[in-house]
Each structure stands twice: as structure tokens, then as C-alpha cells.
């Protein structure tokens, strides 16, 4: 994994959102305008004020649907949000 060249401050977290669903379970294609913003993503960068015992780079997390600010970095969309907007994450168990 290459070093990510972006820094966030305080208790902020930079997340790469999972792509939205484009097809329903029944096989119906969802038009781009109707695709909902995902609530899952992968942590890319954490600020120095974040409790790294809970949230660390590479963790797949669940967060508030409309929290944070979308930013474009290198043509990729990311979301910057406060650590408190993250509800939980997947475990390795």
C-alpha cells in the first residue's frame, strides 16, 4: 500500500466511500441519479486526535449517511468527517 499524501487535523478522518449499488437484488439497474450515497467506506487517513484503538487506516467502517464533506483528491472522491460520525466497523473475527 502506497503512502497517502493527504493530512487531516484533530479528530477528523478521511474515508474512501464504497461504490453505490448499481443493480438491485432482483436485477434492476439503478440510474446514476437515483443511486444513494453509501454508509460504508475504508479509512485512508486519521488525524492525530483520533483514538487509533478504535479507528485505524484500512478499517472498513459504517458512518452517518450525510455526514462529512466530500472532497476530490487525485480524481477520487473521499469524505472527511469527525470521528464521532463513525458508528462502528468490521472486525477480523
Buried (B, 14 or more C-beta within 10 A) or exposed (E): EEEBEEEBEEBBBBBBBEEEEEEEEEEEEEEEEEEEEBBBBBBBBBBEEBEEEEBEBEBEBBBBEEBBEEEEBEEEEBBBBBBEBBEEBEEEE
